[in-house]
Structures are given as C-alpha cells and as structure tokens.
C-alpha cells in the first residue's frame, strides 16, 4: 500500500529508494515515541498536483518540533519544495504525504537529542481515511490526555497511542469509530479527527485545549461562516447531543465525513439535509481548485 521497489522517499537530506532507508532500532523515537509528523494531501487539478494547505501544514510541523524542543533544520519553503519534487519523482497527483521528524541516533536515555532526521513519504490515495458512509461513533472510556501533561497542539507521534487504543476499543464494541472525552467529561474529538454537531441551524465544536485544532477543522469553520452559519467553539457534554440534527468529522485524511449516531444519540435529519453534507461538498470542490 505504501511503497514498492520503485518508490522514492526523502530521507536524511536526500532522495532515495524507500527500500534503502535504514534506522537503528536503538532510536529514541522508536522507544519513546519522540517524533512529530503531519498528514497532508495533494489533489489532481487542471494545473497538476496541488498540495492543499501545504504552508499551513508545514508551519504546524515546525511548531510541533519547537514545542518538543526537537531540532529542525528546515523552513516552510524548503519543505514545500521537497514535497513537490517528491510527488514528481513518484508521478503522484492524488496522494497522501507523511513527513516525519524523529530522533534517529541511538539513545536509550531521556535527554533531548542533538539532531533529528527528516523523512517524507507519499503514496497514492484512492479514498478517504474513514470512507464515505456515515459513521456510528461510540463514546470511548479512554479520555484524551490531560493538556497540562502534554501539549496537545503538537502533532507528536507518542500522542497517538491514545488514539489507537480508543479506536480499537470502539470497533471491538461494534462502532465504526471512537469519540473521546477530555479529562473533565466534555466531548473532545475523534482519534484522528475533529467533531462537529448541528442543532437548530448552528454548529458546535470543541474549543482548543484538549484537541488538536485541525487544519481541515479551520477550513470548515471558514466555509460555514461564509454561509452565515454560526459556529460555536464551546465545551459540551454527551447529554447535550440529545436531539441533535446532524454531525460530522473533519480531518485531512478523512476530509468531511457524516455521522449517523453517537452512542444512543441518533441524528434527526437525513445526512443529505444537514449543514455537514453541504460543507462536505464545498470542501471537495475547494481542495481540487487550481
């Protein structure tokens, strides 16, 4: 799925075949999850491959590294340039792009690394991460980490152990995906996506604090406001979902995906009649504009 014998990646300051990459099993990133990453998508447009919100993604990438005190020798412009060249070398247009900055030297200690290594891969992306059907969400027994313990606005690799556990639990219980609470019992987000719900013509989404404020989330908020829709970034409990009209998830890989239910709370409107459905259509057009 991710690579074959012809795949080129960017690794440690050079382009090379994916099969030639080598990382020590004593790397701090492998043992402690000390790495930052991004999930980025490119789309085939009339003018060729276009990376959607490339600068914004790489700004967050560098900021994540700074928040973890991880050395990063690249700026936004150089990262964007490398990524477009990577797409060209692999003859990709509709693609998922994964930059990873990680501590690669042998280090079994907990001291900050003296250097880090940049890896960027890209592969063909034929569908959305969560698919196109409406999802049944289960509220997880696993909460998002305490924001006083981790800077949750850093897209750190280690944070996603929490996401893997919550997603696995939800599927074991028969749901399509999880919805996580924060440590105070308010709804936060999905394992890899932000959550919105609709009630009485307005949208509600969790505020910054216990979520990763996604780039797709920001775009969707802008699209909604362009339509004159009120978007409330506020705390809310599961009980406040009673009688909701609709709901959806947002993320770079998922784009905008409709939600059918959250535990026993069933969306009252047909998805095609919701704000989320309209915004999903607008988002799909936006990302493919030249």
N, C-alpha and C positions, 0 to 999 in steps of 0.2 A: 504493500500500500504506500509506503513512504519513500522507498528508494529501490533502485535496481543497479545493475552493473554499469549503466550509462549515466547515472545521476551525479551531478556536480553539487558540492556544497562549499560554503565559505567556512574555513576552519583555521584558527590561529594565524590570521593575517594573509591567507592565500586561498585561492580556489583550488579544489582538489576533488578527486573521485570520492564519493561517500564511503566506499569500501576501504579507503586508505586512512580514514580517521582513526586515531588511537588515543585513548585516555587511560591514565593509570587508575586502577581500582582503589588506590590509596588517596584519591582526590577528596578534598574536603566537601565538595559539592555532593558526591555520592554518599558519603557517610552522614552528613548533617543537613542536606538539602540547601546548602548555601549557594544559591544561584537566583538569577532573575530572568524573566522571559517575557515575550509578547506573543500574542496571536494576531496575525494580520492577514487580510485577504486582498487579492488582486482580482480584477474582473476584465473580461474581454470587452472592449469598447470599439467604436468606429475608428479610433486612433491607436488601437493596440492595447496592450496590457496597461491597466491603471490601478495603482495601489491606493485603496481607499483610506484616507486619513493617515497617510504614511508619516507625515511630520508629527502628528499628534501621538501616534503610537511610539515613535522613537523618542519623543520628548519624555513620555512616561517611562520608557525603558531606561533612559539615563537617570531620571529622577528616582526610579526604583533602586538602581545601583547606588546612588548617593545616599538614599535612606538606609541602605545596608552597609554603608562605608566600603563598598566594593570598587576597586579601581576600574575605570573605564576610559580607554584612550581614544574613543570615537566621539564625533559630534553628529548631530542630526543629519546634516547634509551628506556626510560621508557614508552613514548607514543607509540612507535612501539610495544613494548612487550604487553602493554594493548590491543592494537588494534588486534593483532593476537589472543590473548586469547578471545576477544570479538567475533571474527569470529568463533572460535572453539566452543564457548558456544552456538552460534546460528546456527551451522552447515552450515555456508556460505562459498562459494568459490568465485563465480562471484557476487560481491557485491559493493554497493556504501557505503562509510563511511563518516560520518559527525561528526567531532569534533567541539565543540563549547565551547569557554571560555567566560564567561559572568559575569557581576556584578549582584550577586543574592540577596544581602541583601536589605532590604527596604531603599530606598534613593531617595527622591524627589529633592535633591539638585544637583548641578553640580560639586561638589568636587570629586576628584579621589577616587575610592573605596579602602578600606583597604584589601579586599580579593576578590577572584574570584572563580568561580565554573567551573569545567570541566565536560562536558557532551560529550559522544561519542556514536553514534548510527550507526548501519549498517543494510542494508536491501538488499534483492535480487534485482539485476539489470539486467533485461532481454533485454534491448535495450539501444541505445544511446539517450541522452537527446533530441537532435534535430531530431532523426530519421535517416534514411539512404537515403532519397530522396534529390535531390538538392533543395536549398532554394532560394526563391526570397526575397532579402533584400530591405528594404526601409530606405533611409537616414532620420534619426529622426530629428524633430525640437527640441528635447531635447538634450542638449550637455552634455558631461562628465563634472564633477565638475572641477573647477579651481584647478590645482595642488598646488597653493600657499595657498589654503584654507584647503585642505585635503591632507594627504599623501596617494596617490592613490596606492602605492605599499603595503600598509597594507590591508589585506583582512578583512575589517571591515564590520559588519552587516549593519550599517546605510548607507553605500555607495550604497547598493543595492535597496534602494527606487528609486534612479535614474534609475536603470536597469529595475525595474518593470514597471515604467511609460513609458519608451521608448519602451519596448516590447509590452505593451498593446496598445500603440498608433499605432505601426506598424501593428499589427494584425487587429485593427479597420479599418485601411486603406487598408486592403486586402493583406498585405505582410505576409511572414512566420516569419520574424524576423527583428529586427532593426539593423541599423548600425549608430553608434553615431559619431559625430564630436567633436573635442576639442574646447576650447573657442576661438581659432583663426581660426576656419573653416577648419582645416585639419581633415582627417579621423582618428579616434582613434581605436575603437573596437566595438564588439557587446556587448549586455547587460551582457553576461556571457561567452564570448569567444573572442579570438583574430582573426584578419582578415589578410589574405594574398591574393595578386592577382598576376597573372602571365602575363608577356608581353615580347615577343621576347626572350623566353627561360630563363628569370630571374624572381625571386620572389621579391616582395616588401611587407613590413610590417611596421607598425608604430613603431617608437622608444619609448624607455622608456620616461616617462614624464607625459602623460595623459592616460596611460593604466596600467592595472595590467599585468606585464610581466609574462605570464602563464608558468607553468612547461611543459605543452604539447607544447606550442609555442617553448620553448627552445629545446625540443627533436626533433621537426620537423625541426628546423633550422639545427641542427646537422645532421639529416638524409639527408637533402638537400645538405649540404656541402660535405658529404661523396660521393655523386653522382657527385660532381663537379659543382653543380648549384650555381650561385651567388645569395646571399640573401641580399637585400638592406634594411637596417633598416633606414628608412628616412621618412620625412614628405611628404605627398601628398594630393592634393585636390580631390574632386569628379570629376572635369573635367579631371584629369589625368587618370581616368578609361576608357576613351573613347578608343575603340579598344582593350580592354583587352582580353587576350586569355582564361583565366580561373581565378577562385577564390575559396577560401575555408575558413572555420572557424576552429579553434582549441580550445580544452578545455578538461579537464579531463572527464567531463560528456559527452560531445559531441564527443570526440576523434577528428577525422578529417572528416568534412562534406563539400561536394561540394556545390558551389553557382552557380545558373543559371543566376542571374541578380542582379544588384544593381540599383534601380530606373529604368531609361530608358537604362542603360548600360548593354547590353546582352553579355555574354561570347561568343567569336567567335568559340572556339573549343568545340567539344563534350567532356563532362567531362572525359570519358574513355581515351581521348588522352592528358590529361593535366598532369602537374607535380603533382598537388594535388592528383589526383587519384593514382599515383604511390606511393606517400608518405603515403597516407591513408592505402594502402595495406601493406607497410613496417611497419607502426606503429602498425597495427593489429597483425602482427607476433611478433613484439618486445615485446608487453605487455604480451604476453602469453608464452614467453620463460621461462623455468625453471630456 
